[in-house]
Amino acid sequence: MADRRLQVFHTVAKQLSFTKAADVLCMTQPAVTFQVKQLEEHFNTRLFERHHGRISLTPAGETVYAYAERILALGRELDTRVNELTGEVGGPLLLGASMTIAEYILPRVLGEFRAQYPQVRAQLTVANSETIVSQVADRRLDLGLIESPAHLPGVHTEPLGEDELVMICAPAHPLARKASVTPREVAATPYISRESGSGTREFADQYFRGQQVAPEDLNVVMELGSPEAIKGLVETGAGVAVMSRASVDKETRLGTLVAVPLAPRLIRTFSLVYPEAHFRSRLISAFAGFAAARMRDVVPAA
């Protein structure tokens, strides 16, 4: 329903590349350029600065982009509301998930949801919790599934289920045979950390502070943004890490990693976030209820 020129402009602004936008839209680059030029002529101003092969939004472009976000979101909402008059649950579902949930839990949930609602077209954005909450607040996503509390105003949070964070290490590591480890024992050994902004990192740092161990006192040898990279490094014996039990279920069963509970144990709540005071379609409500029920079954028990 939205003006095609606005849709094309919005994609270029998100990608900050005419070439990438053309790929996303399955259009030729000249066609994308033509649509943006037409919109610039409509507003009688430039929307992009072009310099040294790169583009950036002009102040006018920033304004148009902000309105385009809202207009396109309203268009999706209109489509959803009209489609719901047919009684079917379907259409696009814009999801965001933090890395642990996206990589180790959500694929199974999405697969089962798709089997039940084949008309749904889910699109998943994967980023750390902070980024997902920001995109939900900006209404670029319908729903977010995160590992830490949401701090932005205007975002509603619902608990989805519990997850335990454990210390992981290589089988030959001195701490591997222990029944549990204290925060001070973790602080005394080389430690591999998630990046700033990660829900796992935020929750672990809060835990250490609560146990009188400053995160700055941890012997951090590396910070990584990929759970898979952290697991691979820990397997080499380079250090220990604190990760979701769900994310190391396969490795612990294969014997390539050992998961040792922290003492006291570290339990967090996975959360669903969505904009407050916002239309909630039958599709969104159906997925929220489905995810809440299935995630309790999918997350491995301690």
Steps between C-alpha positions, in 0.01 A plus 500: 500500500785742575650717225757288312743791499482511879560124527804521275638805682451325837697196382785713365509696827517179703773349284680831430571351160311514170659171394402312815150650489461379142592147610253510791220633279585275201527811282771638275717775645388756237136430595579557867684822419206619287248441782713695750553781249123522450449532876769769520324689222169465684649661812722733294805415711782247517443208735850351474849644503729320255875509562790270413274212402304514826164651590349649814165656583460877482301672778197484267575134438506431874155656531358305206653177637335550841160552338557212256552265797162599641316502168627155400418362846146636469474340156597161644248551780226582249576185300492291816171643624326447167644148463372411845145562381539176303565311823848384394819558697765592246716768348843641588633466854802721571690335784822591674694272731819517700772263386455224757126477438534533121770238462403234752131531586296691242557282189302213652227734625471672160490167317214372712314832476533500121361145486193618693464832312631444145383842380745679729817647349745555786797730450766476772753764602782370721692743722584552866219578744569874509466530122183290487328711767595817311350368176180395680472847655544653151228260371735347247420164659164360610648296784835439662626204702783601730716374786502808723248756631390775260602847618346725233170678572201402289597133482295234677670186635346157562690205652541198271686250715810441709853427385805410708840649433788265574877512486636303207851364464701235315482146647868521604458832683567490879145622573333236281469242780335733750131466586468881499726805485492831684534840332844542662617170347386624159678833555827317575519333158526639143152611395343542154218756498211596274502849350352810663126524428452123520221387733720216624784743573270744684342229712834336586653837597206570732544157657872551565438843655235348727757245617759772574710427191539807278476412129818707454682252724425205272804373312348576158727371225254564214158651421303338219159570347436143386393220738639246253839672497505506881421128519773420248755699698398344830536152346869577436555562872563874452268588789153464646178682415152554638231396252143379480461129573278488190787617279738219605254211519647326193864545607442370851326191360792442261753555779691785332398746773413473868223716653545571870224677698591823677458524876265665568326396179438761233147488357360759263170551321464509125260780405267601220496872421262703288397868475255618765161641393543344158259298291558131570376282217370148530824387339717672762281375783507147357879498475545652846285230659659223294855613581428528872365143509768343279807671641434345840526160332792581269738647761690203655444439868786558742 
